[in-house]
Amino acid sequence: MKQIGINTDYITLGQFLKLSDCISTGGQAKFFVVDTKIEVNGQAENRRGRKLVPQDVVTVEGFGQFEVVSS
């Protein structure tokens, strides 16, 4: 599991996808969450505005599993 560090209280799923190199630009997030199976803590998620906090586990089909951590 890869760890993605954030230095704020939370990060949106769209920002997270860019930070984790699943997408190259933030504009791709809208379409990516519709076309790709994404789970947050085992629950399906398709809202790019979903707030992620440290200790959340995100699974992105084709990219792997990530954990949000405080940096």
Beta strands, then each sheet from edge to edge (+ up, - down):
strand 1: 2-6
strand 2: 11-12
strand 3: 38-40
strand 4: 43-44
strand 5: 51-52
strand 6: 57-60
strand 7: 64-70
sheet 1: 1+ 7+ 6- 3+ 4-
sheet 2: 2+ 5-
end
